[in-house]
Amino acid sequence: MISLPPEARPAEPTSPSPTAAALTRRGFLKSAGAAAGLVIALQLPLMRKAYAGADVGEVPTGDFAPNAFIRIAPDNRVIFVIKHFEMGQGVTTGLATILAEELDADWSQIETEYAPANVKLYANTELGAQGTGGSTSMANSWMQMRRAGATGRAMLVAAAAQRWQVPAAKITVRSGVVHGPGGRHATFGELAEAAAQLPVPVDVTLKNPKDFVLVGKTSVRRLDSAAKSTGTETYTIDVKLPGLLTAVIAQPPAFGATLRHFDATAAKKVAGVTDVVEVAEGVAVVATGMWAALQGRRALKLDWNLDAAGPASSAALYDHYRALAAKGDGAPVQIDPQHKTAMASAASTLEASYEFPYLAHAAMEPMNCVAWLHDGMLETWGAHQFPTFDHANAAKAAGLTPDKVKLHTLMSGGSFGRRANNWSDFTVAAVNVAKAIGRPVPVRVQWTREDDMRAGLYRPLYVHQVKVGLDAKQRPAAWQHAVVGQSIMAPTAMAAALIKNGVDSTSVEGVWPTPYTLPAPEITLHSPSQAVRPLWWRSVGNTHTAYVMETMMDELAERAGADPVAFRLAHLQDQPRFAGVLKLAAEKAGWETPLPKGKARGIAVHYSFETYVAQVAEVSLTADGQPKVERVVVAVDCGTAINPDQIVAQMEGGVGFALAALFYGEIDIENGRPRQGNYNDYRVLRMNEMPRVEVHIMPSGEAPTGVGEPGVPPTAPAVANALARLTGQRIRRLPLSRTSFKTA
Amino acid sequence: MIEFKVNGETRKVDADPQTPLLWVLRDELGLTGTKYGCGIAQCGACTVHLEGRSLRSCSAPVAAVAGQNVTTIEGLGSKTAKAVQQAWIALDVVQCGYCQSGQVMSAVALLDQNPRPSDEDIDLAMSGNICRCATYQRIRAAIHAASDALSA
């Protein structure tokens, strides 16, 4: 969801890499007050000053200090503190796998909890803030968690060596038990207190990957499957606190609308309604339960000023953006001085214009947060995907210093980027309501599905205009590419770091840079701003750039009379991993084998978030002309595969998520209002539309990279390419529901 | 007062008769395994059983279930339910997990009525349950696995 360039990462004066050289200079701290157990903490480099305000020292309760990744209790429980946010992508299991591997803990003794807001201890070292996004979790944690686990193991071994008076070299650790000569053995819990008294080793030996017993094994299963299969997981909507109230907010009906006045007389008469308060977000109706709150909201009389509502409509935006693209005077992304000459001497051209609508994330759990102002402090319970943002924003809204604000981060019912935002919109809403009611009672702000879908923070609407000059042999000789759409980063605190010379790299990632060798490119970008706020949406810029690049490559291959795989390979230089997944997907899909009449294959490959994914889609048309995706073959190269079955799961889910947007995804704005509001008009994928997905993981010893997002980008172009083969129609405006198909 | 049975226990609630069963379960009875997703019977996250059949509790007024038996995810205990949940866990079906209570409830109702469902039967019975993480392939496999386990 968020990919920050190196300059936005933590200051590391002599090393550009946060995971390799930097780690050797990172000291290990042993936390004080750990007498009852072993606590290991990594000392991270100082974070960028901008985030320093969110730094808070958590006060330990009970036996253990929280500034740590590992706690071992005398009763032999091994508790891992998870610094990343779980939205279903499996990061809890992933980080635990690495820690348990190097610690040699037994999988059955693992417990996890989510880290408090503390950027010094729990920063995402690739983002320079505490937060989860950009498919960076495993990449930034890999060496950090390995060292944390190995340090814990070394201290347990040292404690056993001391107790048994034997050399450490004679001691082994297997599945949570420390073994010494003569059959002596001890559990981690039995050694915890002694280990806690020992000095923390400065240097520890990491396992040889060939000795891994958990990393790379499909036998490691998710830690949250049982709770989620039995309804016992606690999400924000499930939080129970004494006297907890529920609030729903009457939000502005259009972007930019403001409240003139409201009449709460009838709302206050609804049984169960306790308060009606005006907050920055609208008018909040607070009640003893959700139904009363909804009834109260329905009874409000609201007078909105719509004079400033906008943008007028998606249709107008497309017109405006097409005109901007045609002007060709956008900010330069990449300009080859030879471009104009190359284009002028082209024998022919291929021109195409592409349109992508606003998209809502539509996570299953509508946004919500519990806020409780009491005893001069604020506590929140919520899906805090970006604690650094949420902590600072919540403190500001409450008028408290950050040390008086405690975030409790919970499991989330999906996110796809929505829960990480610069404004912490739903968290701040809860704080504002808690403040407005003026009593020290906890209150949960709960958005309805419609509130959630109409609140903005969408994947922005984009237009691409591409013109490729071809030589006499139909080979690309010049590439002109204009991208138009809101900058996702411009309204955020990261703008300065991520926007260079008017170019937000997330608007063009996938067009430039690209693994392809583009002939004499001229790539430009317009970033108009709009009243509807933009946000990263699972795979960010790649949601549209991969579609344009991969359908255009396919069209160019067709024009040249070349095989789509061979054509792509011919436009690559020194891209072995990109080429590798392309060839693997083709091979596993039986690319060379003809399909029966009425079916066609399409292929696409894309590099995003340092991971390479190629997909082959097999597509047919139903009797009424609807595209049906029958099978998708995925090849993924994400370096070392930590949890292979979770990589498979993310690829399966990525395909399904992408298909929903391809088929139906569209927030259409009219009169400044989003037309769609629920799953009936913003359709998402259903069981009967899910293709068979087969995933092949490229064996690799490279450092691990992310898989939460990279499965998404290739799906839509692979399907579109298959549809083009099947019907002769090249789809340049999404979603597909705007097109009717006929077999060619 | 509206009286009905939840998970075998008689419950009396003093609620507006139009209150959707979902909010009575969650806010009055503290049974939060049943989830809110859309409020208009489009997503299935709120699925419970009414006399053994799937019901979207977000769109059923509590008055409509008076005198009847409601089962929520907390009250599952049948052989079918155990097989379904075991298959869910064995195959690591879940991702974010928010829809999965509803998925499990629909799957149990399906297998109770049709112990050997085909893929088409599964499509028909489960297409009312949205999973935004798109875990559908594993849901399908888990239903088949549970069916196999129950027939073994």
Interface residues (C-beta under 8 A of the other chain):
Chain A: E86 M87 G88 Q89 G90 R221 R222 D224 S225 A226 A227 K228 S229 T230 G231 T232 E233 T234 Y235 I237 D238 K240 T246 A271 T288 G289 M290 W291 Q295 A362 A363 M364 E365 P366 M411 S412 G413 G414 S415 F416 Q446 T448 R449 D645 Q646 A649 E652 G653 V655 G656 F657 L659 A660 N678 Y679 N680 V684 L685 R686 M687 N688 M690 R692 V693
Chain B: A15 D16 T19 P20 W23 R26 D27 E28 G30 T32 G33 T34 K35 Y36 G37 C38 G39 I40 Q42 C43 A45 T72 I73 E74 L76 Q85 W88 I89 D92 V93 V94 Q95 C96 G97 Y98 C99 Q100 S101 V104 I122 D123 L124 M126 S127 G128 N129 I130 C131 R132 C133 A134 T135 Y136 Q137 R138 I139 R140
